[in-house]
Amino acid sequence: MHEAAPILSIVAGDHTRLGAIFDGQGVNFAVFSANATKIELCLFSPDGQRETARVALPDRTGPVWHGYVPGLKPGTLYGYRAHGPYEPDRGHRFNPKKLLADPYARAFHGEWRAAKETLGYDIAMPERDAGPSQVDSAAFVPKSIVPEPDMPWSGTPAPRRSWSETVIYEAHVKGLTQLHPDVPENLRGTYEALGCDAIIAHLSDLGVTALELLPVHAFLDDGFLVERGLTNYWGYNSLGFFALEPRYLGPNGVDGFRDAVDRLHAAGIEVILDVVFNHTAEGDHRGPTLSFRGLDNAAYYALQASHARYYVNDTGCGNTVAVHHPYVLRMVLDSLRYWVTVMGIDGFRFDLATTLGREQHGFDLRGGFFDAIRQDPVLSRCKMIAEPWDIGPGGYQLGGFPADWGEWNDRFRDTTRKFWRGDAHAARELAGNLLGTASIFDHSGRKPYSSINFVAAHDGFTLADVTRYREKHNEANGESNADGHGHNLSDNCGVEGDTRDAAILARRAQRARNLLATVFLSQGTPMLLAGDELGRTQRGNNNTYCQDNETSWINWADADSGLLDFAKRLIALRRDNTVLRQGHYLHGRLRQDELPDVAWYSLKGGALNWRDSSLDGFCLLIRGGVESTLSQSGMVVIVVNGGASDKCAMLPDPGSEQQWERVLDTAAPTVPTAIVTERHRQPVAAHSLVVFVGTQVTA
């Protein structure tokens, strides 16, 4: 027999602020559930092992249950139990035996455990999930913690870098810092390490203006990974949208995260969070009951219209969050505002963002989520980036997001890889990508920055592995190499994996430089995967979501210093030449001087046949756009030779007051800049890219 919990004093409280709010005299609790019949608040001992009190929230306003406990203080551990029908066929999975996390919890005490006791159904029944479990789960789940009152961000103000100067660096908190020799050992792998001098110096010297972090929301390790002795390294398995994942907390806890953001801001670097609102860690109907499922399954999740027992799975992760529901949408917006106004975050990258914009009738650019962002005085000023696809109906929405959003451009990635490995029919699309992929994005007042240009991201091969491996090698993931994408558009340059062949190594190095150069010389917003500038390899694993080890961490001791120097040179070239980061799309329109803003030539100076499947080279002349004054204009010529033989390029006439300067050559990355004396015969090596910049003639 369990000892009866003492009676807790509680009054009606306030429904207007969800979560646990301390006002100096006590704590107000408010939680959403449209279909529950009763919500109980449970308090726990400081070690989380013993339930010390249980009381029903005494009032309900609309779908919000609420109560106020006088005398309660921050640091109190709590959770909820929700009563209601257990009728999976109608979408209801209430089970008061399961302790539930507060969706608005700022932090948790204890760890999530993959345990059968967290399952809401009786696993002994012939038809799994047909009947409710009678096993209490409190001992197997973390407890929510009553937080101190939120303190508005008072650190270094947001840098608010313009999109045109933005250079994004996609990184994992631990992967970036775990092996860095100049990060103090007690900080390695933590949020605090992001603010260390060594990390900030690397980002600043490289020219990065925005650090985009893989998910930092509290998340779970999938049960099947735990069984294999692995963990969910990437973190795309969220449960707490207001809480930092505790495994990366340093000595100063949450304050350490804020301090790191403060130091990054002081260096002029914005911080963008990769957020996962499209699904949760509760999985499909066979998954655990941890929070949303137990509070109101039919409201928090999209259920199949024909059979509410099962979830809509537009995400491929077992469930789909019903962001179109007003209170679920409110939770998402409250979370985003919290990270901006309290934690100092500057923007968000939305995983599987199509899911967030899908109303019950389909994806809708004028749906509730986008409308709410547009009108929000805080969020409307943030950088918003979409991963513009999911696996649901009409899921591929590249180019379909709001005008002021950026979008991951996978077509840029694929075409760039195709062209530089020598695929036919790739030149024309590459040429369009160099100008910001206008065919997809130039509509509805959108700007070139809408296209987030990249050749490698966390999901897939690294830059180095695009040149080292033809096939994926994911055996360490424990799925017999069946996981991960098979369409890598990569090339091993002659040998799969490691080699000592000098010719192959040289070919790979040049391929990597070509790929990087295409990213940073294209109109749009460049994104660099952390470690790609150092030649980081994952040994052919293109799905390291479960590899929290040296496979995923940056090996700073093995850095390719030559590639790093080249990357710095590229980013500086982009920064110093505004013509490479135009504010409007270029279409060959005439400027005030009657010259076109952009023009294409063959390497011999003539017209191009874009329909030629064997076309492997061209010259792109970019001048200042028609909206610029002539005094702001510059000129850049990008010469691309994807062919197997060396060629010569004829440069256009720069005019009487300017001359061409050869500033970058992927075939000769260390050769200094030089004034062109013979513009009709500029050598361009095979498989290379060369850049010429117009400069003023000096007396």
C-alpha positions in Angstrom: 0.0 0.0 0.0 1.3 3.5 -0.9 1.1 6.2 1.7 -1.6 8.7 0.9 -0.3 12.0 -0.4 -1.1 15.0 1.8 -3.8 17.4 0.8 -2.5 20.5 -1.1 -4.0 23.9 -0.7 -5.0 25.2 -4.2 -7.3 27.9 -5.5 -8.6 28.7 -9.0 -5.7 30.8 -10.3 -5.3 32.3 -13.8 -5.8 30.7 -17.2 -4.1 33.3 -19.3 -0.4 32.2 -19.0 0.3 28.5 -19.7 3.0 26.7 -17.7 4.1 27.1 -14.1 4.4 30.8 -13.2 5.9 32.0 -9.8 4.6 35.4 -8.8 6.6 35.8 -5.6 3.8 34.4 -3.4 3.1 31.1 -5.0 2.8 29.3 -8.3 0.1 29.4 -10.9 -0.3 26.2 -13.0 -2.2 26.2 -16.4 -2.3 23.5 -19.0 -4.2 22.9 -22.2 -6.5 19.9 -22.7 -9.7 20.2 -24.6 -10.8 16.6 -24.0 -9.7 15.7 -20.5 -12.3 15.2 -17.7 -9.8 16.1 -14.9 -6.2 17.2 -14.7 -4.2 16.4 -11.5 -1.1 18.3 -10.4 1.5 16.1 -8.7 4.3 17.4 -6.6 7.5 15.5 -5.8 10.3 15.4 -3.3 13.5 17.3 -4.3 15.1 14.1 -5.5 12.1 13.3 -7.7 11.7 9.9 -6.2 8.6 10.4 -4.1 5.2 12.0 -4.9 4.5 14.4 -2.0 1.1 15.8 -3.1 -1.6 15.3 -5.7 -4.5 17.6 -6.3 -7.0 18.3 -9.1 -6.6 21.6 -10.9 -9.8 23.3 -9.5 -10.9 25.4 -12.5 -11.2 25.3 -16.2 -11.6 28.2 -18.6 -12.3 26.9 -22.1 -9.8 24.2 -22.8 -7.3 25.5 -20.1 -7.1 23.8 -16.7 -5.6 25.9 -14.0 -4.9 26.4 -10.3 -2.8 28.4 -7.9 -0.8 27.0 -5.0 0.1 29.6 -2.4 3.6 29.4 -0.9 5.0 27.2 -3.6 8.5 28.2 -4.8 10.7 27.8 -7.8 12.6 24.6 -7.9 9.6 22.5 -7.0 9.3 19.3 -9.0 5.9 18.5 -10.6 4.0 16.7 -13.3 0.5 16.2 -14.5 -1.9 13.2 -14.7 -4.8 13.5 -17.1 -8.1 11.7 -16.7 -10.4 11.1 -19.6 -11.5 8.3 -22.0 -9.0 5.7 -23.2 -10.6 5.2 -26.6 -7.8 4.9 -29.3 -10.3 4.5 -32.1 -11.6 8.0 -31.3 -8.1 9.4 -30.8 -8.2 9.5 -27.0 -5.4 8.0 -25.0 -5.9 9.4 -21.5 -4.3 7.3 -18.7 -3.8 8.8 -15.2 -1.2 6.1 -14.4 1.2 8.0 -16.7 3.0 11.1 -15.3 3.1 13.8 -17.9 5.6 16.5 -18.5 4.4 20.1 -18.7 4.6 21.2 -22.4 5.8 24.6 -21.1 8.4 23.2 -18.7 11.6 25.3 -18.7 13.7 22.4 -17.3 13.5 18.8 -16.2 14.9 16.9 -13.2 16.1 13.4 -14.1 16.5 11.6 -17.5 14.1 10.2 -20.0 14.3 6.5 -20.0 13.2 4.1 -22.7 11.1 1.9 -20.4 8.0 -0.2 -21.0 6.4 1.5 -17.9 6.0 4.7 -20.0 3.7 3.0 -22.5 0.1 4.1 -22.1 -1.3 0.8 -23.2 -1.3 -2.7 -21.7 1.4 -4.6 -23.6 0.0 -7.9 -22.5 -3.2 -7.5 -24.4 -3.5 -9.4 -27.8 -4.2 -6.2 -29.7 -1.5 -3.8 -28.6 -2.8 -0.4 -27.4 -6.3 -1.7 -27.1 -6.4 -1.3 -23.3 -4.8 1.1 -20.8 -1.7 0.2 -18.8 -2.2 0.0 -15.1 1.6 0.5 -14.3 2.5 3.9 -12.9 5.3 5.6 -14.9 6.4 8.3 -12.4 9.6 6.5 -11.5 10.7 6.4 -15.1 10.2 9.9 -16.3 11.8 13.3 -15.4 9.8 15.8 -13.4 9.1 19.3 -14.6 10.7 22.0 -12.5 8.9 25.2 -11.4 11.2 27.9 -12.9 12.3 31.3 -11.6 10.4 34.1 -13.3 11.7 34.7 -16.9 14.3 37.4 -17.1 14.2 39.4 -20.4 17.3 39.2 -22.4 19.8 41.8 -21.2 22.9 40.6 -22.9 24.6 42.1 -26.0 21.8 43.1 -28.4 21.2 41.1 -31.5 23.7 41.9 -34.3 20.8 42.0 -36.8 23.1 41.2 -39.7 21.5 41.8 -43.1 20.7 38.8 -45.2 23.1 40.1 -47.9 26.1 39.8 -45.5 24.9 36.6 -43.8 27.2 33.5 -43.9 25.7 30.6 -42.0 27.7 27.9 -40.2 25.7 24.8 -39.3 27.1 23.1 -36.3 26.3 20.6 -33.5 27.1 21.9 -30.0 29.2 18.9 -29.0 30.5 18.1 -32.5 32.0 21.6 -32.8 33.6 21.8 -29.4 34.3 18.3 -28.0 37.8 17.8 -29.5 39.0 21.4 -29.7 42.3 21.5 -27.8 41.9 25.2 -26.8 38.5 24.7 -25.2 38.9 24.0 -21.5 38.3 20.3 -20.8 35.4 20.9 -18.4 33.6 22.9 -21.1 34.1 20.7 -24.1 30.8 19.5 -25.6 28.8 22.1 -23.7 26.8 25.2 -24.6 29.4 27.3 -22.7 32.1 26.1 -25.1 30.4 28.0 -27.9 31.4 31.2 -26.2 35.0 30.2 -25.7 37.7 32.5 -27.3 38.9 29.6 -29.5 35.5 28.9 -31.0 34.7 32.5 -31.6 38.1 33.2 -33.0 37.6 30.4 -35.6 34.2 31.6 -36.6 35.3 35.2 -36.8 38.5 34.5 -38.8 36.5 32.3 -41.2 34.0 35.1 -41.7 30.9 33.5 -40.3 28.1 35.8 -39.3 25.5 33.3 -38.1 25.9 30.1 -36.1 23.1 27.6 -36.8 22.8 25.0 -34.0 21.3 21.6 -34.4 18.4 21.0 -32.0 19.0 22.1 -28.4 15.4 21.5 -27.2 15.2 18.7 -24.6 14.9 15.4 -26.5 14.9 11.7 -26.0 17.1 8.8 -27.1 14.9 6.4 -29.2 14.4 3.0 -27.5 15.8 1.1 -30.5 19.0 3.2 -30.4 19.4 2.5 -26.7 19.1 -1.2 -27.3 22.0 -0.9 -29.8 24.1 1.1 -27.4 23.7 4.3 -29.4 22.0 7.7 -28.8 20.1 10.3 -30.8 23.0 12.5 -31.5 21.4 15.0 -33.8 18.5 15.6 -31.4 15.6 15.6 -33.9 13.4 13.9 -31.3 12.1 16.8 -29.2 9.8 16.7 -26.2 10.4 20.0 -24.3 10.1 23.1 -26.5 11.1 25.5 -23.8 13.9 23.5 -22.1 17.5 23.1 -23.1 18.7 19.6 -23.6 20.5 18.9 -20.3 23.3 16.6 -21.7 25.1 19.7 -23.0 24.8 21.9 -19.9 28.1 23.1 -18.6 29.1 24.3 -15.1 26.9 27.3 -15.2 23.8 25.6 -16.5 21.2 27.6 -18.5 23.2 30.8 -17.7 26.1 29.3 -19.5 24.0 29.1 -22.7 22.9 32.7 -22.3 26.5 33.7 -21.7 27.6 32.0 -24.9 25.0 33.7 -26.9 26.1 37.0 -25.3 29.7 36.5 -26.4 28.7 35.4 -29.9 26.6 38.6 -30.2 29.5 40.7 -29.0 31.6 39.2 -31.9 28.9 40.1 -34.4 27.7 36.5 -34.8 24.0 35.7 -34.7 22.6 32.5 -33.2 20.0 30.5 -35.1 18.3 27.4 -33.6 17.2 24.4 -35.6 13.8 23.6 -34.1 11.6 20.5 -34.5 7.9 21.3 -34.2 6.7 18.9 -36.8 6.8 15.8 -34.6 7.6 14.8 -31.1 9.5 12.0 -29.3 6.3 10.1 -28.5 6.3 8.4 -31.9 3.4 6.4 -33.3 0.6 4.6 -31.5 3.1 2.2 -30.1 5.2 4.9 -28.5 5.4 6.1 -24.9 3.0 8.4 -23.2 5.2 11.2 -21.9 3.3 14.5 -22.3 1.2 15.6 -25.3 -0.3 12.1 -26.0 -1.5 11.9 -22.4 -2.7 15.4 -22.1 -4.8 15.5 -25.3 -3.8 13.1 -28.1 -6.6 14.2 -30.4 -5.7 17.9 -30.1 -1.9 17.8 -30.2 -1.5 15.4 -33.0 -2.9 15.0 -36.5 -4.9 11.7 -36.7 -6.0 9.8 -39.7 -9.5 10.7 -40.7 -10.4 7.1 -41.5 -9.0 5.6 -38.3 -8.2 8.0 -35.4 -6.2 5.2 -33.7 -3.3 6.0 -36.1 -1.4 9.1 -36.7 -0.9 11.1 -39.9 2.8 10.5 -40.5 3.8 13.4 -42.8 7.2 13.5 -41.0 8.3 9.9 -41.3 8.8 9.9 -37.5 5.6 8.3 -36.4 3.4 11.3 -35.7 2.7 14.8 -36.9 2.1 17.8 -34.6 -1.2 19.5 -35.3 0.2 23.0 -35.6 -3.1 24.1 -37.2 -4.8 23.7 -33.8 -5.0 27.1 -32.1 -3.6 26.0 -28.8 -0.8 23.9 -30.3 0.0 26.9 -32.5 0.1 29.1 -29.4 2.6 26.7 -27.8 4.9 26.9 -30.8 4.7 30.7 -30.9 5.2 31.0 -27.1 8.3 28.8 -27.4 9.8 30.8 -30.3 9.2 34.1 -28.4 10.8 32.6 -25.3 14.0 31.8 -27.1 14.2 35.3 -28.6 13.1 37.4 -25.6 14.7 35.4 -22.8 17.6 33.5 -24.4 18.6 36.0 -27.0 18.2 33.9 -30.1 18.2 35.6 -33.5 16.4 33.2 -35.8 15.2 29.7 -36.4 15.6 26.9 -39.0 12.4 24.9 -39.1 12.8 21.1 -39.6 10.3 19.8 -42.2 8.7 23.2 -42.3 6.0 22.2 -44.8 4.3 20.4 -41.9 4.0 23.6 -40.0 2.2 25.3 -42.9 -0.1 22.4 -43.7 -3.7 23.2 -42.7 -6.4 20.5 -42.8 -6.9 21.2 -46.5 -3.2 21.2 -47.3 -0.1 23.4 -47.4 -1.2 27.1 -47.1 1.1 30.1 -47.4 -1.7 32.1 -45.8 -2.3 29.5 -43.0 -2.3 30.2 -39.3 1.4 29.5 -38.7 2.6 32.0 -41.3 0.0 34.6 -40.5 1.0 34.4 -36.8 4.7 34.9 -37.6 4.0 37.8 -39.9 2.0 39.8 -37.3 4.2 39.0 -34.3 6.2 42.1 -33.3 9.1 39.9 -32.0 9.2 37.0 -34.4 8.6 39.0 -37.6 12.1 40.6 -37.0 13.9 37.3 -36.8 15.6 35.3 -39.5 13.3 32.4 -40.5 14.6 29.5 -42.5 12.6 26.6 -43.9 13.5 23.1 -44.7 10.9 23.2 -47.4 9.7 19.7 -47.6 8.2 16.7 -45.7 6.9 13.4 -46.9 3.2 14.3 -46.8 0.9 15.2 -49.7 2.3 18.2 -51.6 5.3 18.1 -49.3 7.9 19.5 -51.6 7.5 23.3 -51.3 10.9 24.7 -52.4 10.2 28.4 -53.3 6.8 28.3 -51.7 7.5 30.0 -48.4 7.0 33.6 -47.3 8.9 36.3 -49.1 11.2 37.2 -46.2 12.1 33.6 -45.4 15.2 31.7 -46.4 14.9 28.1 -47.7 17.3 25.2 -47.9 17.9 24.8 -51.6 18.5 21.1 -52.2 18.5 21.7 -55.9 21.5 23.9 -55.6 23.3 21.1 -53.7 22.4 18.5 -56.2 23.2 20.4 -59.3 26.5 21.6 -57.9 27.5 18.1 -57.1 26.4 16.9 -60.5 28.3 19.5 -62.5 31.6 19.1 -60.7 31.6 15.3 -61.0 31.0 15.7 -64.8 27.3 14.9 -65.3 25.7 15.9 -68.6 23.0 18.5 -68.7 24.1 20.2 -65.5 25.7 23.4 -66.8 22.5 25.3 -67.5 21.0 24.7 -64.0 24.4 25.5 -62.4 24.4 28.8 -64.2 20.9 29.6 -62.8 22.0 28.6 -59.3 24.9 31.1 -59.5 22.3 33.8 -59.8 20.2 32.7 -56.8 18.0 30.1 -58.6 15.6 32.7 -59.9 13.5 30.2 -61.7 12.2 29.0 -58.3 12.5 32.0 -56.0 12.0 35.1 -58.1 8.4 35.8 -57.5 6.1 37.6 -55.0 8.8 40.2 -54.2 11.4 37.6 -53.0 15.1 38.4 -52.9 18.1 36.3 -53.8 18.8 35.6 -50.1 15.8 33.4 -50.1 18.0 30.6 -51.5 20.1 29.1 -48.8 23.0 27.6 -50.8 24.9 24.6 -49.6 26.6 21.5 -50.9 26.7 19.6 -47.5 24.6 19.7 -44.4 24.4 17.5 -41.2 22.2 15.1 -43.1 24.3 13.5 -45.8 27.9 13.3 -46.8 30.4 16.0 -45.6 32.1 18.0 -48.3 35.2 15.8 -48.0 33.1 12.6 -48.3 31.4 13.9 -51.5 34.9 13.6 -53.1 35.9 10.3 -51.3 33.0 8.0 -51.5 30.6 6.8 -54.2 28.5 4.8 -51.8 27.3 5.3 -48.2 29.0 3.3 -45.5 26.6 3.4 -42.5 27.3 0.0 -41.0 28.0 1.5 -37.6 24.4 2.6 -37.3 23.3 -1.0 -36.8 20.8 -1.1 -39.7 22.9 -3.1 -42.2 23.7 0.0 -44.2 20.0 0.3 -45.1 19.5 3.7 -43.6 20.5 7.1 -45.1 20.0 8.5 -48.6 21.3 6.5 -51.6 21.2 9.5 -54.0 24.4 11.2 -52.9 25.6 12.5 -56.3 29.2 11.9 -55.0 32.3 10.6 -56.6 35.4 8.9 -55.1 37.7 10.2 -57.8 39.0 6.7 -58.4 39.3 4.9 -55.1 36.6 4.4 -52.4 37.8 6.0 -49.2 41.3 6.5 -48.0 44.2 6.5 -50.5 47.8 7.6 -50.7 47.6 8.1 -54.5 48.8 11.7 -54.9 46.9 12.3 -58.2 43.6 11.2 -56.6 44.2 13.3 -53.5 44.9 16.3 -55.7 41.7 15.7 -57.7 39.7 15.4 -54.5 41.2 18.6 -53.1 40.3 20.5 -56.3 36.8 19.1 -56.3 36.3 20.3 -52.8 37.5 23.8 -53.7 35.2 23.9 -56.7 32.2 22.9 -54.6 33.0 25.5 -51.9 33.6 28.2 -54.5 30.3 27.6 -56.1 28.5 28.1 -52.8 30.2 31.4 -51.9 30.2 32.9 -55.4 26.5 32.3 -55.9 23.8 34.9 -55.3 21.9 33.9 -52.2 22.8 33.0 -48.6 25.8 30.6 -48.3 25.7 27.9 -45.6 28.8 25.9 -44.6 28.6 22.6 -42.6 30.9 22.8 -39.6 34.2 21.2 -40.3 33.9 21.2 -44.1 36.4 24.1 -44.2 38.8 21.7 -42.3 38.3 18.7 -44.6 36.3 16.7 -42.0 35.3 13.2 -43.0 32.7 10.8 -41.5 34.2 7.8 -43.3 31.4 7.6 -45.7 28.6 7.6 -43.1 25.9 9.9 -44.5 23.4 9.5 -41.6 25.3 10.1 -38.4 22.2 10.9 -36.4 23.2 8.2 -33.8 27.0 8.6 -33.8 27.9 10.7 -30.7 31.6 9.9 -31.2 34.7 10.8 -33.3 32.7 9.9 -36.4 30.7 13.1 -36.0 33.0 15.3 -33.9 35.4 17.7 -35.6 38.9 16.5 -35.4 40.7 19.8 -35.1 44.1 18.1 -34.9 43.6 16.8 -38.4 42.5 20.0 -40.0 43.4 20.7 -43.7 45.0 24.1 -43.2 45.1 24.7 -47.0 41.4 24.2 -47.4 40.8 26.5 -44.4 42.8 29.2 -45.9 41.0 28.9 -49.2 37.6 29.0 -47.4 38.7 32.2 -45.6 39.7 33.7 -48.9 36.4 32.8 -50.6 34.3 34.3 -47.8 36.4 37.5 -47.8 36.0 37.8 -51.6 32.3 37.6 -51.2 32.3 40.1 -48.3 34.4 42.6 -50.1 32.5 42.5 -53.5 28.9 43.5 -53.0 28.3 42.5 -56.6 28.4 38.9 -55.4 25.5 39.4 -53.0 23.0 41.4 -54.9 19.8 42.7 -53.3 17.7 41.9 -56.4 17.6 39.2 -59.0 19.6 39.8 -62.2 18.1 39.1 -65.6 20.2 41.0 -68.1 18.4 44.3 -67.8 20.1 47.4 -68.9 21.5 49.7 -66.3 22.0 53.5 -66.5 25.1 53.0 -68.5 23.2 50.9 -71.1 25.1 47.8 -70.1 23.3 44.7 -68.9 23.5 43.8 -65.2 24.5 40.3 -66.1 25.8 38.6 -69.2 26.9 35.1 -70.3 29.6 34.1 -72.7 31.4 31.0 -73.9 35.1 30.8 -72.9 35.8 32.0 -76.4 33.6 35.1 -75.9 30.7 34.0 -78.1 27.1 32.9 -77.4 26.3 29.8 -75.5 24.1 26.9 -76.5 22.4 26.0 -73.2 20.7 23.0 -74.8 24.1 21.3 -75.5 24.2 18.4 -73.1 28.0 18.4 -73.2 28.3 22.0 -72.2 30.9 22.1 -69.4 32.1 25.7 -69.3 31.0 29.3 -69.5 31.8 32.9 -68.3 29.4 34.9 -66.2 29.9 38.7 -66.1 28.1 40.4 -63.2 27.8 44.1 -62.8 25.9 46.1 -60.2 22.1 45.7 -60.5 19.9 48.2 -62.1 18.8 49.5 -58.7 22.4 50.5 -57.8 24.0 53.8 -58.6 26.9 53.5 -61.0 29.3 54.6 -58.2 28.3 51.5 -56.2 28.8 49.2 -59.2 31.5 46.6 -59.5 32.3 43.9 -61.9 33.1 40.3 -61.5 33.7 37.6 -64.1 33.3 33.9 -63.0 34.9 31.5 -65.4 33.8 27.9 -65.0 35.6 25.1 -66.8 34.2 21.7 -65.9 35.9 19.9 -68.7 38.8 17.5 -68.6 41.2 19.8 -70.6 42.9 23.1 -69.9 41.4 26.1 -71.8 41.8 29.8 -72.3 39.1 32.3 -71.6 38.5 35.6 -73.3 37.4 38.3 -70.9 35.0 41.1 -71.9 36.3 44.6 -72.3 36.3 46.2 -68.8 36.2 49.8 -70.1 38.8 52.5 -70.2 38.9 53.2 -66.5 39.0 49.6 -65.2 41.2 46.6 -65.5 40.7 42.9 -64.6 42.4 41.4 -61.6 42.7 37.6 -61.3 41.7 37.1 -57.6 40.9 33.4 -57.2 41.7 30.1 -59.0 40.6 26.8 -57.6 43.4 25.1 -59.5 46.0 27.4 -57.9 44.6 28.3 -54.5 47.7 29.9 -53.1 48.6 32.0 -56.1 48.3 35.7 -55.2 46.0 38.1 -57.0 47.5 39.6 -60.2 46.5 42.3 -62.8 45.5 40.8 -66.1 47.7 42.0 -68.9 46.4 39.8 -71.7 42.7 39.5 -71.3 42.2 37.5 -74.5 44.2 34.5 -73.3 43.5 33.8 -69.7 44.4 30.2 -68.8 41.7 28.2 -67.0 42.8 24.7 -65.9 40.6 21.7 -66.3 38.0 21.1 -63.6 38.5 24.6 -62.2 36.8 27.9 -61.5 38.5 31.3 -61.8 37.4 34.7 -60.6 38.3 38.1 -62.1 37.3 41.4 -60.4 37.2 44.8 -62.1 39.5 47.4 -60.4 40.2 51.0 -61.1 43.2 51.7 -63.4 45.9 53.5 -61.4 48.2 56.1 -62.9 
